[in-house]
Amino acid sequence: MCQNEVDLALKNLHTWMKDEPAANNLLTKLGSAFIRKEPYGLVLIIAPWNYPLNLTLMPLVGAIAAGNCVVLKPSEISKGAEKVLAEVLPRYLDQSCFAVVLGGPEETGRLLEHKFDYILFTGSPRVGKIIMTAAAKHLTPVTLELGGKNPCYVDDNCDPQTVANRVTWFRYFNAGQTCVAPDYVLCTPETQERLLPALQSAITRFYGEDPRTSPDLGRIINQKHFQRLQALLRCGRVAIGGQSDESQRYIAPTVLVDVQEAEPVMQEEIFGPILPIMTVGSLDEAIAFINRREKPLALYAFSNNNQVTAGWANTTASSPSTPSLTTAPACSPPRAWRSSTSPVTRPTTSERSSS
């Protein structure tokens, strides 16, 4: 993904740099108007721990392509990647223009006391509020890519094994520590009964009879997050999995049923290998449930009825600061979007006399 981002920038940079024509109005009728893009200046990139290389280097590519200087703050939680970035990047980037700053919340807080020309942050809504508050003091523009609880609606008109294969793959990939993974399932009680054995079959197919020994199942990033996830296992009733080992920070791929909306597992982004299922009586009830909650990063809808999946697009939308609504008509996997980082440039409008 990082290499693709570099290739994309190299291929399109000449086009991105060109002036764009702009329409005239009464004030500019005697001249010609155009939009010119220029670097913001000094960009601060605060990266997350769950994909510590991709989500650090991809915004860095956009910032460099647009001609900015960059202060890069990797996450202190992913200690190995933080160390590698701090050692390797200065070998290849001009240290008078690009710096890597290490440390935790205290160091990040001190960074935010300074004026930057642009801030890019990927992480939790809680920290996003801190970033935006600090940026507001200097009127610094920001791009926030924040987490959320992504719903997955499974229609009665669906093949349960096809759905289970796709939901299992994305829910438990990277031990569930992915911000756009399905966070919970909404379906009727009848569909839940058909979906549970299919989910068990998919988990066994992907991770074996004992997922603890699977080379394809990751571990939880640290003890704090492990203990947080262990507490969530007490919500509802464990239908699949539920095993854990604190010494390895291992949590088995888990499915919860009989979950209540007020329980903690439905109040916060899970960010782990736990999938709650909530039952609803109808499509309309599922849409109403989602619409009264915070906007998610993504929505996944599985159905063989195109009218069902098309209805979601007209009813709910993802957060405006994140990739747009994703649906999966006809039980196909959610279509991939390209989350490439556009060059961090400031558009400026210029006028020149035509006389």
C-alpha positions as a printed Julia matrix, in Angstrom:
355×3 Matrix{Float64}:
   0.0     0.0     0.0
   2.84    2.41    0.8
   4.55    1.65   -2.5
   1.28    2.18   -4.34
   0.94    5.55   -2.63
   4.4     6.58   -3.82
   3.67    5.38   -7.35
   0.37    7.28   -7.37
   2.05   10.5    -6.3
   4.83   10.18   -8.86
   2.33    9.46  -11.62
  -0.05   12.31  -10.79
   2.12   15.01   -9.26
   2.5    16.94  -12.52
  -1.3    17.09  -12.9
  -1.88   17.96   -9.23
   0.54   20.89   -9.51
  -1.22   22.54  -12.45
  -3.33   25.63  -11.99
  -7.07   24.97  -12.22
  -9.36   27.29  -14.17
 -11.98   29.06  -12.08
 -15.25   30.62  -13.19
 -15.47   34.41  -13.47
 -18.05   36.56  -11.75
 -18.84   40.3   -11.88
 -15.75   41.16   -9.84
 -13.36   39.24  -12.1
 -15.1    39.66  -15.45
 -12.29   41.75  -16.92
  -9.63   39.34  -15.82
  -9.01   35.61  -15.75
  -9.26   33.54  -12.58
  -7.47   30.36  -11.61
  -6.75   28.26   -8.52
  -3.13   27.64   -7.6
  -2.14   25.05   -5.0
   0.74   25.71   -2.66
   2.18   23.8     0.34
   0.71   24.54    3.73
   4.2    24.64    5.24
   4.91   22.57    8.35
   2.71   19.49    8.78
   2.36   17.43   11.95
   1.45   13.76   11.41
   0.31   11.84   14.5
   0.09    8.16   13.61
  -1.73    5.22   15.28
  -0.38    1.89   16.49
  -2.61   -0.65   14.74
  -1.06   -0.22   11.27
   2.03    1.7    12.34
   3.84    1.68    8.98
   0.97    2.19    6.52
  -0.78    4.89    8.54
   2.49    6.73    9.15
   4.06    6.59    5.71
   0.95    7.07    3.54
   0.1    10.55    4.87
   3.82   11.32    4.8
   3.86   10.63    1.06
   1.03   13.12    0.5
   2.72   15.77    2.63
   6.05   15.37    0.83
   4.4    15.35   -2.61
   2.84   18.73   -1.84
   6.16   20.23   -0.78
   5.64   20.43    2.98
   8.07   19.95    5.82
   6.91   17.31    8.29
   7.15   16.49   11.98
   6.27   12.82   12.31
   4.97   11.43   15.61
   4.69    7.6    15.51
   2.65    5.87   18.19
   4.58    4.98   21.33
   2.33    1.92   21.79
   3.76    0.07   18.78
   7.27    0.27   20.17
   9.03   -1.85   17.54
   7.72    0.14   14.59
   8.37    3.43   16.4
  12.02    2.47   16.89
  12.47    1.4    13.26
  10.91    4.6    11.9
  13.1     6.76   14.12
  16.24    4.93   12.96
  15.49    4.49    9.27
  13.66    7.63    8.07
  16.52   10.07    8.88
  18.8     8.03    6.59
  16.61    8.84    3.57
  14.93   12.17    4.31
  16.52   15.6     4.65
  16.72   16.11    8.42
  16.38   19.86    8.01
  12.89   19.29    6.55
  11.67   16.09    8.21
  11.89   15.08   11.87
  10.68   12.05   13.85
   9.61   12.82   17.42
   9.3     9.99   19.96
   7.37    9.84   23.21
   3.92    9.43   24.68
   0.96   11.69   25.5
   3.11   14.2    27.36
   5.45   14.71   24.41
   2.49   14.89   22.01
   0.9    17.52   24.23
   4.06   19.62   24.14
   4.17   19.29   20.35
   0.61   20.56   20.11
   1.53   23.72   21.99
   3.42   24.83   18.89
   1.84   26.27   15.77
   1.7    23.95   12.81
   0.25   24.74    9.4
  -1.64   21.45    9.15
  -2.24   18.45   11.44
  -3.14   14.91   10.34
  -4.29   12.56   13.09
  -5.49    8.96   13.02
  -6.87    7.49   16.23
  -9.72    7.56   18.7
 -12.47   10.21   18.93
 -11.36   10.95   22.51
  -7.85   11.93   21.44
  -9.25   13.57   18.29
 -11.05   16.1    20.5
  -7.75   16.93   22.21
  -6.04   17.39   18.84
  -8.81   19.64   17.5
  -8.88   21.74   20.69
  -5.13   22.34   20.46
  -5.33   23.12   16.73
  -8.15   25.63   17.28
  -5.85   27.85   19.38
  -3.76   28.48   16.26
  -6.59   28.12   13.71
  -4.68   25.15   12.3
  -6.65   23.04    9.77
  -6.83   19.34   10.61
  -7.65   16.0     9.04
  -9.03   13.57   11.61
  -9.49    9.89   10.74
 -11.31    8.58   13.79
 -12.67    5.22   14.86
 -16.29    4.2    15.23
 -18.69    1.28   15.58
 -19.24   -0.05   12.07
 -22.56   -1.89   11.71
 -23.01   -5.0     9.6
 -26.58   -5.75    8.53
 -27.31   -9.29    7.36
 -30.57   -9.68    5.48
 -32.69  -12.84    5.67
 -32.22  -13.19    1.91
 -28.56  -14.2     2.12
 -26.33  -17.26    2.09
 -25.11  -17.46    5.73
 -21.81  -19.18    4.91
 -20.85  -16.57    2.31
 -21.58  -13.81    4.81
 -19.76  -15.65    7.61
 -16.62  -16.11    5.51
 -16.41  -12.42    4.69
 -17.34  -11.09    8.12
 -14.94  -13.51    9.83
 -12.07  -12.5     7.58
 -12.41   -8.78    8.2
 -13.55   -8.89   11.84
 -10.6   -10.98   13.07
  -7.92   -9.71   10.69
  -5.13   -8.09   12.76
  -6.91   -9.5    15.84
  -9.82   -7.16   15.16
  -7.62   -4.08   15.6
  -8.83   -2.39   12.41
 -10.88    0.82   12.45
 -13.07   -0.15    9.47
 -13.78   -3.74   10.56
 -17.4    -4.77   11.16
 -18.0    -3.94   14.84
 -21.37   -5.62   15.36
 -23.99   -7.55   13.41
 -27.69   -6.71   13.11
 -30.02   -9.46   11.89
 -33.3   -11.19   12.69
 -33.36  -14.03   15.25
 -33.91  -16.51   12.42
 -30.83  -15.29   10.54
 -28.78  -15.39   13.74
 -29.59  -19.08   14.14
 -28.34  -19.78   10.63
 -25.34  -17.47   10.93
 -23.83  -18.86   14.15
 -22.81  -22.3    12.82
 -21.56  -20.65    9.65
 -19.36  -18.27   11.71
 -18.01  -21.22   13.7
 -17.2   -23.02   10.45
 -15.42  -19.96    9.02
 -13.36  -19.39   12.19
 -12.25  -23.04   12.17
 -11.42  -22.85    8.47
  -9.29  -19.71    8.89
  -7.66  -20.36   12.28
  -7.93  -24.11   12.92
  -9.46  -26.03   15.78
  -7.25  -24.18   18.27
  -6.86  -20.55   17.1
  -4.25  -20.0    19.83
  -1.73  -21.96   17.73
  -2.65  -20.31   14.43
   0.15  -18.31   12.78
  -2.55  -16.11   11.2
  -4.15  -14.75   14.39
  -2.45  -11.76   15.98
  -2.28  -10.7    19.61
  -3.61   -7.68   21.47
  -1.22   -4.72   21.39
  -0.68   -4.33   25.18
  -1.98   -5.27   28.65
  -4.23   -2.23   28.94
  -6.17   -3.12   25.8
  -6.19   -6.81   26.74
  -7.85   -6.07   30.09
 -10.33   -3.72   28.4
 -11.33   -6.48   25.96
 -11.55   -9.09   28.7
 -14.15   -6.91   30.41
 -16.17   -6.79   27.19
 -16.3   -10.6    27.12
 -18.67  -10.4    30.09
 -21.33   -8.71   27.94
 -24.2   -10.79   26.61
 -23.47  -14.51   26.24
 -20.48  -16.14   24.56
 -21.71  -18.27   21.67
 -18.32  -18.91   20.01
 -14.82  -18.62   21.47
 -14.35  -16.53   24.59
 -11.03  -18.08   25.66
  -8.16  -15.8    26.65
  -4.58  -16.0    27.93
  -3.18  -12.89   29.58
   0.43  -14.11   29.39
   0.18  -14.12   25.58
  -2.37  -11.28   25.32
  -4.45  -13.83   23.39
  -8.18  -13.57   22.91
  -9.9   -16.18   20.77
 -12.14  -15.13   17.88
 -15.37  -14.6    19.79
 -19.05  -14.14   18.95
 -21.46  -12.74   21.55
 -25.24  -13.09   21.47
 -28.08  -11.82   23.7
 -26.29   -8.48   23.76
 -28.14   -5.41   25.05
 -27.72   -1.95   23.53
 -26.76   -0.41   26.89
 -23.89   -2.84   27.53
 -20.28   -1.59   27.22
 -19.58   -3.72   24.14
 -22.19   -1.65   22.27
 -21.04    1.7    23.66
 -17.42    1.77   22.54
 -15.4     0.7    19.53
 -14.31   -2.86   20.29
 -10.96   -2.91   18.46
 -10.45   -6.59   19.19
 -11.52  -10.1    18.04
 -15.03   -9.86   19.52
 -18.2    -9.74   17.41
 -21.54   -9.0    19.11
 -24.78   -9.93   17.36
 -27.94   -7.96   18.08
 -31.29   -9.11   16.76
 -33.81   -6.8    15.13
 -37.29   -7.43   13.79
 -36.91   -5.83   10.39
 -34.76   -3.79    8.03
 -36.47   -0.6     9.18
 -35.62   -1.39   12.8
 -31.98   -1.95   11.88
 -31.81    1.38   10.01
 -33.44    3.2    12.94
 -30.96    1.59   15.35
 -27.96    2.77   13.32
 -29.3     6.26   12.66
 -29.72    7.08   16.35
 -26.05    6.36   16.99
 -22.87    8.23   16.03
 -22.0     8.04   12.33
 -19.72    5.06   11.65
 -16.66    4.85    9.46
 -18.28    2.19    7.3
 -21.51    0.26    6.9
 -21.69   -3.31    5.64
 -24.96   -4.66    4.27
 -25.31   -8.21    2.96
 -28.31   -9.19    0.9
 -29.31  -10.8    -2.37
 -31.95   -8.11   -2.71
 -30.51   -5.01   -4.39
 -33.36   -2.9    -3.04
 -32.23   -3.69    0.51
 -28.64   -2.59   -0.01
 -29.63    0.42   -2.12
 -31.91    1.53    0.71
 -28.96    1.91    3.07
 -27.25    4.46    0.86
 -30.29    6.73    1.05
 -30.74    6.32    4.79
 -27.4     6.58    6.53
 -23.9     7.78    5.74
 -20.45    7.38    7.19
 -18.55   10.09    9.0
 -17.65   13.01    6.74
 -14.03   12.81    7.89
 -13.63    9.23    6.74
 -14.17    6.99    3.7
 -17.76    7.03    2.51
 -20.49    4.44    2.9
 -19.58    0.93    1.88
 -22.26   -1.62    1.02
 -22.1    -5.19   -0.16
 -24.98   -5.99   -2.49
 -25.77   -9.56   -3.48
 -23.57  -10.98   -0.72
 -20.45   -9.71   -2.4
 -17.57   -8.48   -0.22
 -17.61   -4.76    0.59
 -16.14   -2.89   -2.32
 -12.71   -1.53   -1.6
 -12.12    2.19   -1.63
  -8.81    3.81   -2.29
  -7.81    5.73    0.83
  -4.84    7.41   -0.78
  -3.68   10.58    0.86
  -4.16   13.58   -1.39
  -1.3    16.06   -1.32
  -1.62   18.41    1.64
  -1.91   21.67   -0.27
  -3.65   24.96    0.3
  -5.71   26.08   -2.73
  -5.39   29.77   -3.45
  -7.4    31.85   -5.9
  -5.45   34.22   -8.07
  -6.52   36.88  -10.57
  -4.59   38.29  -13.45
  -5.51   41.02  -15.83
  -6.37   40.03  -19.34
  -5.58   43.45  -20.71
